Amino acid sequence: MAASSPMHGLPSLSLPSRLETPDPVLSSPPSSFPNAKSLFIARRRAIFLGSSALVADFWFGSLGSASVSAAIAGQLQAEELEQEEDRTVRLFEMTSPSVVSIKDFELAKTPSSSTSVEEDDDDAKLEGTGSGFVWDTFGHIVTNYHVVAKLATDTSGLQRCKIFLVDGLGNSLTREGKIVGFDPAYDLAVLKVDVEGYELKPAVFGTSKDLLVGQSCFAIGNPYGYENTLTTGVVSGLGREIPSPSGRAIKGAIQTDAAINAGNSGGPLVDSHGHVIGVNTATFTRKGSGQSSGVNFAIPIDTVVRSVPYLIVYGMPYTDRF
């Protein structure tokens, strides 16, 4: 499923109670109080005069009131939009340190040592890019199998994978990724990087079982190699089936209109709380363009959470252990 272009192509599916104010202490003697009838008449006059004032304001001041109301409504709408933008900015700042960029290389010849490949090495050919996210503080990275398929099945010793990430303090790191385990049936793979002396920020996981069509979601990744790209959308559908690299159908996939393009594969789909709800995996493409058509899919995080621990411990899915 690896793409021939420098970016990993996504699988094409054409393939409180109220407090009462106490009465004031009255100093006048009871004999000076008005009787109940006079109080009632005075109250009626007050109501009548007040109503008349309201009617006059309605007839003679409606134009000004409408303008003021429109201005207030516009200001409230602008403030609401600004608050929504601020929430999106904070969400990105909170989640992006957990997202990594993955680049796959092929060496022209077998290296004489186990040193990691450098991007500007003349012997290293860039074969594709993808995304992933930090699983834990031990350096495990989750991505799609099709992003690292060549590395996972390499028998020549020429395949290399570089991972670009940041630690919890924002320091940029570049590390070689080693395959720990993979499951083509669910298009999942786990890499491991050496982060000794650094503390990573793992992604926060949500759940996909309570998702609703129409709720907001956000995709973070590296489309076409542009790192830390955020796209926004909604959950467009649930319970979809998409093909996997093994040929089996991946059931329960999340459909979204958040843009997912080549290089987004393996990155997280997150909800409005910044919790990962899926792994961005596939898209329908416009014929001949390779661009997303707005029909995109992610592997539900509940599936990922069930599978990844087995890949870390055994290197293979649970079903392949026996």
Buried (B, 14 or more C-beta within 10 A) or exposed (E): BBBEBBBBBBBBBEEEEEEEEEEEEEEEEEEEEEEEEEEEEEEEEEEEEEEEEEEEEEEEEEEEEEEEEEEEEEEEEEEEEEEEEEEBEEBBEBBBBBBBBBBBBBBEEEBEEEEBBEEEBEEBBBBBBBBBBBBEBEBBBBBBBBBBBBBBEBEEEBBBBBBBBBBBEEEEBBBBBBBBBBBBBBBBBBBBBEBEEBEBBBBBBBBBEEBEEEEBBBBBBBBBBEBBBBBBBBBBBBEBEBBBBEEEEBEBBBBBBBBBBBBBBBBBBBBEEBBBBBBBBBBBBEEEEBEBBBBBBBBBBBBBBEBBBBBBEEBEBBEEEE
